[in-house]
Amino acid sequence: MMKKIKNLALLSLAFVATSLSSCKKNNATPDKKAPDTTSTFVATVNGVVTEFNFNVKGWEYGVSPGHRITAIEGKASDSTTLAISFSAPAIAGKTYSDDDTNDSNRPIIIYQKPTSTVQYYNDHYASNVPSVTITSVTSTTLDGTVKGRLIKDPATDKADTVLITDGKFHISNFVQKP
């Protein structure tokens, strides 16, 4: 059952990240939305500090009785997406780590450039294990940190990786759905 929920979370997050990154306007003027000034999502990606402050979102919702999914997503000014999900409610002080034996406590982290359909996701065997720590949660806000090595395809290309360090997020419009 937990594997099904984890797969549902991964599929949901991948769908959201892919569909949002492929949206286009019908007019000739690109969407120049200003960054969200109340929510922030910043991480160092392969040594470069990157702000994912466009379309920053965070939500928690029920997928079945007693099972919840928490998701966080932001886009950089070039539309690169960094998205996180885990199959549990957000709990202040808790770390959701890829080396946890409980699938509900293992986050899914996805990084995707706007010019590519390639998604980088958790490298389960990295020395820098992907993890998310929730530092604060209220009915409307969510704060935390994220880090870890992501990989393009562990079966075919173990060298193509992305390293996320010093990631911090503050979601001021955190939505909790039943």
Secondary structure, 3 states (H helix, E strand, C coil): CHHHHHHHHHHHHHHHHHHHHCCCCCCCCCCCCCCCCCCEEEEEECCEEEECCEEEEEEEEEEECCEEEEEEEEECCCCCEEEEEECCCCCCCCEEECCCCCHHHCCEEEEECCCCCCEEEECCCCCCCCEEEEEEECCCCEEEEEEEEEEEECCCEEEEEEEEEEEEEEECCCEECC
